[in-house]
Amino acid sequence: MLSNMISEPIETSAQAYIVFSVTDDKVIASKNDNLKWPTASLAKLIIIYQTMSAIQQGKLDYHSVLPVTANVAAVGSNPDLADIPMTVPQGYEVIDLLNMTLLISENQPALQLMLTLFGSLSNWRHQTQLLLAAMKIDGDISNPTGLDDEDLADFFISQQVSDKKVTKMSANALLLLTKKLILNFPDVLSLAQQAQMVIENKIWLNRNPKIANPSHDMTWAGLKTGFTDRAKQNLIAVITHQHKRYIVVLLGFDGANHFAKFDEAERLIREATTNEFSK
């Protein structure tokens, strides 16, 4: 467990959280930070990491065009799983797939990147477990979207994978993943800070409203949202407050609406820094 936490957790409806000061390299607040919780779309940061690594190694570049495969296209036939349905014979540049995954949390791009890089879901699972083990990150990994497996039943059949899992990681594990991602591939924050993107001549707004409309005392640099009925509201926030950068991981937050988690991340920083200063 990471150290230097305040003694009493901040009151919140979240199942778990952690507030980490990047500037001071220490945890300043946490609750249930080792509790494994369904990640929902926070899991997409894994395929983002793997894609950025492939670009760094020269296996892909931002403008490589990836054709849509039939099994990925089939996922887009469900409007609950795709706001931007990807169909055969379309192709998308890697940069567009990254933007769709980061900014509006699309599922098909994560699956297409996985198949392009690893060939199959089974191989992705194996390689991902090796990657996480090398990072000393513990997690139960199912698929790169973070969706519950029942939502991807047909895709799993196409991949000849029958075991049903739920992707779960702790706030500590997600913090370590985020730190590795930002350290090794700082360009990810440039992508995450975009207020909007254009796909197929249509403007799509970043699902993080704080990017375009930040609070007066907070500057947001990303990073990822997540929601399923099982997970509730999840968030990884990278925020600068009073000239210091923080990472907040928020899991299982039961907010009034989908925007409440952003305010909650800011509140946790304010309270954690106030408590730390008053020690």
Backbone hydrogen bonds in HBPLUS format (Angstrom, degrees):
<---DONOR---> <-ACCEPTOR-->    atom                        ^
c    i                          cat <-CA-CA->   ^        H-A-AA   ^      H-
h    n   atom  resd res      DA  || num        DHA   H-A  angle D-A-AA Bond
n    s   type  num  typ     dist DA aas  dist angle  dist       angle   num
A0015-GLN N   A0251-LEU O   2.94 MM 236  5.83 129.6  2.20 141.3 155.0     1
A0016-ALA N   A0251-LEU O   3.26 MM 235  5.16 157.4  2.32 140.4 138.0     2
A0251-LEU N   A0016-ALA O   2.89 MM 235  5.16 166.6  1.91 161.1 156.5     3
A0017-TYR N   A0031-LYS O   3.01 MM  14  5.32 153.4  2.09 140.3 145.5     4
A0031-LYS N   A0017-TYR O   2.99 MM  14  5.32 153.2  2.07 148.6 144.0     5
A0018-ILE N   A0249-VAL O   2.98 MM 231  5.33 138.6  2.16 142.9 151.4     6
A0249-VAL N   A0018-ILE O   3.00 MM 231  5.33 160.1  2.04 150.7 157.2     7
A0019-VAL N   A0029-ALA O   2.83 MM  10  5.12 162.1  1.86 153.7 150.3     8
A0028-ILE N   A0019-VAL O   2.87 MM   9  5.79 163.9  1.89 159.1 164.6     9
A0020-PHE N   A0247-ILE O   2.85 MM 227  5.16 171.2  1.86 158.3 161.1    10
A0247-ILE N   A0020-PHE O   2.85 MM 227  5.16 156.4  1.91 148.5 156.4    11
A0021-SER N   A0026-LYS O   2.78 MM   5  5.39 166.5  1.80 164.2 159.7    12
A0025-ASP N   A0021-SER O   2.72 MM   4  5.50 116.9  2.12 134.6 151.0    13
A0026-LYS N   A0021-SER O   3.19 MM   5  5.39 148.9  2.29 136.3 144.9    14
A0022-VAL N   A0245-ARG O   2.86 MM 223  5.40 138.5  2.03 134.4 145.8    15
A0035-LEU N   A0032-ASN O   3.04 MM   3  5.36 166.3  2.06 116.1 119.7    16
A0172-ASN N   A0033-ASP O   2.93 MM 139  5.46 156.9  1.99 159.8 153.2    17
A0037-TRP N   A0169-MET O   3.06 MM 132  5.52 167.2  2.07 120.0 121.7    18
A0169-MET N   A0037-TRP O   3.11 MM 132  5.52 154.0  2.18 146.3 141.7    19
A0039-THR N   A0167-THR O   3.02 MM 128  6.07 157.6  2.07 142.7 148.0    20
A0042-LEU N   A0039-THR O   3.24 MM   3  5.30 158.2  2.29 128.1 125.1    21
A0043-ALA N   A0040-ALA O   3.23 MM   3  6.34 171.3  2.23 130.9 132.0    22
A0044-LYS N   A0041-SER O   2.97 MM   3  5.46 158.1  2.01 112.7 119.3    23
A0045-LEU N   A0042-LEU O   3.13 MM   3  5.99 168.9  2.14 122.1 125.3    24
A0046-ILE N   A0043-ALA O   2.96 MM   3  5.79 161.6  1.99 123.4 128.4    25
A0048-ILE N   A0044-LYS O   3.01 MM   4  6.27 151.8  2.09 149.2 158.3    26
A0049-TYR N   A0045-LEU O   2.90 MM   4  6.00 156.9  1.96 138.2 143.9    27
A0050-GLN N   A0046-ILE O   2.93 MM   4  6.26 162.3  1.96 151.3 156.0    28
A0051-THR N   A0047-ILE O   2.88 MM   4  5.95 151.5  1.96 141.4 148.7    29
A0052-MET N   A0048-ILE O   2.93 MM   4  6.14 166.6  1.94 155.3 158.7    30
A0053-SER N   A0049-TYR O   2.92 MM   4  6.11 150.4  2.00 147.8 156.6    31
A0054-ALA N   A0050-GLN O   2.99 MM   4  6.22 151.0  2.08 139.4 146.8    32
A0055-ILE N   A0051-THR O   2.96 MM   4  6.28 151.7  2.04 149.8 157.5    33
A0056-GLN N   A0052-MET O   2.95 MM   4  6.18 158.7  2.00 145.0 150.8    34
A0057-GLN N   A0053-SER O   2.94 MM   4  6.19 144.6  2.07 144.1 153.9    35
A0059-LYS N   A0054-ALA O   2.87 MM   5  5.16 143.9  2.00 162.4 158.0    36
A0058-GLY N   A0055-ILE O   3.05 MM   3  5.08 157.0  2.10 103.2 110.4    37
A0064-SER N   A0061-ASP O   3.03 MM   3  5.35 171.9  2.03 117.2 119.3    38
A0095-ILE N   A0062-TYR O   2.85 MM  33  4.75 154.8  1.92 147.0 138.5    39
A0094-VAL N   A0064-SER O   2.90 MM  30  5.70 135.6  2.10 151.3 165.1    40
A0066-LEU N   A0092-TYR O   2.80 MM  26  5.35 170.6  1.81 145.6 143.6    41
A0092-TYR N   A0066-LEU O   3.00 MM  26  5.35 157.5  2.05 136.7 137.7    42
A0068-VAL N   A0090-GLN O   2.89 MM  22  5.76 160.2  1.93 165.0 159.4    43
A0072-VAL N   A0069-THR O   3.17 MM   3  5.42 125.3  2.48 102.4 116.0    44
A0073-ALA N   A0069-THR O   2.90 MM   4  6.16 159.0  1.94 155.3 162.4    45
A0074-ALA N   A0070-ALA O   2.96 MM   4  6.19 146.3  2.08 145.7 154.0    46
A0075-VAL N   A0072-VAL O   3.12 MM   3  5.39 132.0  2.36 102.8 114.6    47
A0076-GLY N   A0073-ALA O   3.01 MM   3  5.28 127.8  2.29 102.7 116.0    48
A0077-SER N   A0074-ALA O   3.15 MM   3  5.38 158.1  2.20 104.9 111.7    49
A0078-ASN N   A0075-VAL O   3.27 MM   3  6.03 169.5  2.28 118.6 121.8    50
A0081-LEU N   A0078-ASN O   2.89 MM   3  5.52 159.1  1.94 120.9 127.8    51
A0090-GLN N   A0087-THR O   2.82 MM   3  5.74 146.5  1.94 132.1 141.4    52
A0096-ASP N   A0093-GLU O   2.98 MM   3  5.31 124.1  2.31 104.3 118.2    53
A0097-LEU N   A0093-GLU O   3.08 MM   4  6.50 155.2  2.15 152.1 159.6    54
A0098-LEU N   A0094-VAL O   2.87 MM   4  6.16 157.6  1.92 156.1 162.3    55
A0099-ASN N   A0095-ILE O   2.96 MM   4  6.14 160.4  2.00 143.2 148.7    56
A0100-MET N   A0096-ASP O   2.86 MM   4  6.03 161.9  1.90 149.7 154.7    57
A0101-THR N   A0097-LEU O   3.04 MM   4  6.14 148.4  2.14 140.1 148.4    58
A0102-LEU N   A0098-LEU O   2.87 MM   4  6.05 165.3  1.89 156.4 160.2    59
A0103-LEU N   A0099-ASN O   2.81 MM   4  5.55 161.1  1.85 148.9 155.0    60
A0106-GLU N   A0100-MET O   2.98 MM   6  5.56 176.4  1.98 136.0 135.9    61
A0207-ARG N   A0103-LEU O   2.97 MM 104  6.07 176.6  1.97 158.1 157.9    62
A0111-LEU N   A0107-ASN O   3.20 MM   4  6.55 155.9  2.26 152.4 159.4    63
A0112-GLN N   A0108-GLN O   2.84 MM   4  6.10 161.1  1.88 160.0 165.6    64
A0113-LEU N   A0109-PRO O   2.89 MM   4  6.04 162.5  1.93 151.5 155.8    65
A0114-MET N   A0110-ALA O   3.06 MM   4  6.18 153.7  2.13 138.5 146.1    66
A0115-LEU N   A0111-LEU O   2.98 MM   4  6.27 163.6  2.00 153.3 156.2    67
A0116-THR N   A0112-GLN O   2.96 MM   4  6.08 156.5  2.01 147.2 154.1    68
A0117-LEU N   A0113-LEU O   2.99 MM   4  6.10 160.6  2.03 149.6 154.2    69
A0118-PHE N   A0114-MET O   2.78 MM   4  5.71 158.3  1.83 154.5 161.1    70
A0119-GLY N   A0115-LEU O   2.90 MM   4  4.44 140.8  2.05 113.4 121.5    71
A0124-TRP N   A0120-SER O   3.00 MM   4  6.20 155.9  2.06 143.2 150.7    72
A0125-ARG N   A0121-LEU O   2.88 MM   4  6.14 162.2  1.91 154.2 158.2    73
A0126-HIS N   A0122-SER O   3.09 MM   4  6.37 163.2  2.12 147.9 152.0    74
A0127-GLN N   A0123-ASN O   2.87 MM   4  6.07 173.8  1.88 158.7 160.1    75
A0128-THR N   A0124-TRP O   2.78 MM   4  5.81 151.3  1.86 150.0 158.6    76
A0129-GLN N   A0125-ARG O   2.97 MM   4  6.17 155.8  2.03 148.8 154.4    77
A0130-LEU N   A0126-HIS O   3.16 MM   4  6.47 153.4  2.23 145.7 153.0    78
A0131-LEU N   A0127-GLN O   2.94 MM   4  6.19 154.4  2.01 142.9 150.0    79
A0132-LEU N   A0128-THR O   2.86 MM   4  6.09 169.2  1.87 156.4 158.4    80
A0133-ALA N   A0129-GLN O   2.94 MM   4  5.99 155.6  2.00 141.7 149.0    81
A0134-ALA N   A0130-LEU O   2.98 MM   4  6.19 153.0  2.06 144.8 151.8    82
A0135-MET N   A0131-LEU O   3.07 MM   4  6.39 138.2  2.25 141.2 152.9    83
A0135-MET N   A0132-LEU O   3.09 MM   3  4.97 124.8  2.40  91.6 106.3    84
A0137-ILE N   A0132-LEU O   2.79 MM   5  4.94 175.0  1.79 147.3 148.0    85
A0136-LYS N   A0133-ALA O   2.99 MM   3  4.80 151.9  2.07  97.7 106.6    86
A0140-ASP N   A0168-LYS O   2.88 MM  28  5.04 164.2  1.91 154.2 158.1    87
A0168-LYS N   A0140-ASP O   2.87 MM  28  5.04 143.6  2.00 132.9 144.8    88
A0151-ASP N   A0148-ASP O   2.91 MM   3  5.64 148.5  2.01 120.7 129.5    89
A0152-LEU N   A0149-ASP O   2.90 MM   3  5.19 146.9  2.01 107.3 117.7    90
A0156-PHE N   A0152-LEU O   2.93 MM   4  6.19 158.5  1.98 160.6 167.4    91
A0157-ILE N   A0153-ALA O   3.01 MM   4  6.33 151.8  2.10 146.8 154.6    92
A0158-SER N   A0154-ASP O   2.97 MM   4  6.28 155.7  2.03 146.5 152.8    93
A0159-GLN N   A0155-PHE O   3.04 MM   4  6.31 132.6  2.27 139.8 152.7    94
A0159-GLN N   A0156-PHE O   3.11 MM   3  4.98 130.0  2.37  91.9 105.6    95
A0161-VAL N   A0156-PHE O   2.99 MM   5  5.23 178.0  1.99 151.4 151.9    96
A0160-GLN N   A0157-ILE O   3.00 MM   3  4.93 160.4  2.04 104.5 110.1    97
A0174-LEU N   A0170-SER O   2.94 MM   4  6.21 162.4  1.97 153.1 157.6    98
A0175-LEU N   A0171-ALA O   2.89 MM   4  6.04 145.5  2.01 142.4 152.1    99
A0176-LEU N   A0172-ASN O   3.00 MM   4  6.31 159.8  2.04 151.1 155.6   100
A0177-LEU N   A0173-ALA O   2.99 MM   4  6.28 158.7  2.04 148.1 154.0   101
A0178-THR N   A0174-LEU O   2.93 MM   4  6.06 159.5  1.97 143.5 149.1   102
A0179-LYS N   A0175-LEU O   2.89 MM   4  6.13 162.4  1.92 154.8 159.4   103
A0180-LYS N   A0176-LEU O   3.00 MM   4  6.20 160.4  2.04 149.4 154.4   104
A0181-LEU N   A0177-LEU O   2.92 MM   4  6.12 160.1  1.96 150.3 156.1   105
A0182-ILE N   A0178-THR O   2.95 MM   4  6.14 170.6  1.96 157.3 158.8   106
A0183-LEU N   A0179-LYS O   2.94 MM   4  5.97 157.8  1.99 145.4 152.4   107
A0184-ASN N   A0180-LYS O   2.91 MM   4  5.90 169.8  1.92 151.2 154.5   108
A0185-PHE N   A0181-LEU O   2.84 MM   4  5.58 150.3  1.93 142.2 151.3   109
A0188-VAL N   A0185-PHE O   2.99 MM   3  6.00 171.5  1.99 131.3 134.0   110
A0189-LEU N   A0186-PRO O   3.11 MM   3  5.90 152.0  2.19 120.9 125.8   111
A0190-SER N   A0187-ASP O   2.97 MM   3  5.11 124.7  2.29  99.7 114.4   112
A0191-LEU N   A0187-ASP O   3.16 MM   4  6.60 150.9  2.25 151.8 159.5   113
A0192-ALA N   A0188-VAL O   2.95 MM   4  6.18 162.6  1.98 145.8 150.9   114
A0193-GLN N   A0189-LEU O   2.99 MM   4  5.98 135.1  2.20 139.8 148.9   115
A0194-GLN N   A0191-LEU O   3.21 MM   3  5.77 168.1  2.23 117.3 120.1   116
A0206-ASN N   A0195-ALA O   2.92 MM  11  5.23 173.8  1.92 132.5 131.4   117
A0197-MET N   A0204-TRP O   2.84 MM   7  5.33 149.8  1.94 148.5 158.7   118
A0204-TRP N   A0197-MET O   2.77 MM   7  5.33 167.2  1.79 162.5 165.7   119
A0199-ILE N   A0202-LYS O   2.96 MM   3  5.38 154.5  2.03 155.9 154.9   120
A0202-LYS N   A0199-ILE O   3.00 MM   3  5.38 148.5  2.10 110.6 120.1   121
A0211-ILE N   A0208-ASN O   3.22 MM   3  5.94 164.7  2.25 119.5 123.6   122
A0213-ASN N   A0209-PRO O   2.97 MM   4  6.01 153.7  2.04 147.4 155.8   123
A0218-MET N   A0215-SER O   3.25 MM   3  5.30 170.9  2.25 110.6 113.2   124
A0219-THR N   A0240-THR O   2.95 MM  21  5.02 153.9  2.02 143.4 150.8   125
A0240-THR N   A0219-THR O   2.78 MM  21  5.02 160.5  1.82 145.4 152.1   126
A0221-ALA N   A0238-VAL O   2.75 MM  17  5.31 164.0  1.77 169.1 165.5   127
A0238-VAL N   A0222-GLY O   2.80 MM  16  5.33 162.4  1.83 133.2 128.4   128
A0224-LYS N   A0236-ILE O   3.09 MM  12  5.24 166.0  2.11 146.4 149.2   129
A0236-ILE N   A0224-LYS O   2.84 MM  12  5.24 160.3  1.88 161.1 163.4   130
A0226-GLY N   A0234-ASN O   3.06 MM   8  4.80 137.5  2.25 137.7 127.4   131
A0234-ASN N   A0226-GLY O   2.83 MM   8  4.80 167.3  1.84 153.0 149.5   132
A0232-LYS N   A0228-THR O   2.79 MM   4  5.50 150.5  1.88 152.2 158.1   133
A0233-GLN N   A0253-PHE O   3.14 MM  20  4.87 155.9  2.20 143.9 142.5   134
A0253-PHE N   A0233-GLN O   2.88 MM  20  4.87 162.3  1.91 148.7 143.2   135
A0235-LEU N   A0250-LEU O   2.85 MM  15  5.06 149.2  1.95 148.3 150.5   136
A0250-LEU N   A0235-LEU O   2.80 MM  15  5.06 168.1  1.82 158.7 161.6   137
A0237-ALA N   A0248-VAL O   2.81 MM  11  5.04 163.2  1.84 150.4 155.8   138
A0248-VAL N   A0237-ALA O   2.87 MM  11  5.04 158.5  1.92 142.9 149.8   139
A0239-ILE N   A0246-TYR O   2.92 MM   7  5.25 158.1  1.96 148.0 154.8   140
A0246-TYR N   A0239-ILE O   2.66 MM   7  5.25 156.6  1.71 158.3 166.9   141
A0241-HIS N   A0244-LYS O   2.76 MM   3  5.36 158.4  1.81 159.7 159.9   142
A0244-LYS N   A0241-HIS O   3.08 MM   3  5.36 154.9  2.14 110.1 117.9   143
A0260-ALA N   A0257-ASN O   3.21 MM   3  5.55 152.3  2.29 108.2 115.9   144
A0262-PHE N   A0259-PHE O   3.21 MM   3  5.84 142.5  2.35 114.1 122.4   145
A0264-GLU N   A0260-ALA O   2.93 MM   4  6.19 151.4  2.01 149.8 159.1   146
A0265-ALA N   A0261-LYS O   3.02 MM   4  6.22 152.6  2.09 142.6 148.0   147
A0266-GLU N   A0262-PHE O   3.27 MM   4  6.58 158.5  2.32 143.8 148.9   148
A0267-ARG N   A0263-ASP O   2.89 MM   4  6.16 155.6  1.95 147.7 155.2   149
A0268-LEU N   A0264-GLU O   2.91 MM   4  6.15 158.0  1.96 152.3 157.4   150
A0269-ILE N   A0265-ALA O   3.19 MM   4  6.48 154.9  2.25 144.0 150.0   151
A0270-ARG N   A0266-GLU O   2.97 MM   4  6.27 166.5  1.98 154.5 158.0   152
A0271-GLU N   A0267-ARG O   2.87 MM   4  6.08 171.2  1.88 158.5 160.5   153
A0272-ALA N   A0268-LEU O   2.84 MM   4  5.82 158.4  1.89 143.9 151.1   154
A0273-THR N   A0269-ILE O   2.89 MM   4  5.95 165.4  1.92 152.9 156.7   155
A0274-THR N   A0270-ARG O   2.98 MM   4  6.07 151.0  2.07 141.7 150.3   156
A0275-ASN N   A0271-GLU O   2.86 MM   4  6.01 163.2  1.89 150.1 154.5   157
A0276-GLU N   A0272-ALA O   2.93 MM   4  6.08 155.4  1.99 143.4 150.6   158
A0277-PHE N   A0273-THR O   2.98 MM   4  6.04 158.4  2.02 141.8 147.6   159
A0278-SER N   A0274-THR O   3.03 MM   4  6.19 142.1  2.18 142.4 152.4   160
A0279-LYS N   A0276-GLU O   3.31 MM   3  5.49 162.3  2.35 104.3 109.5   161
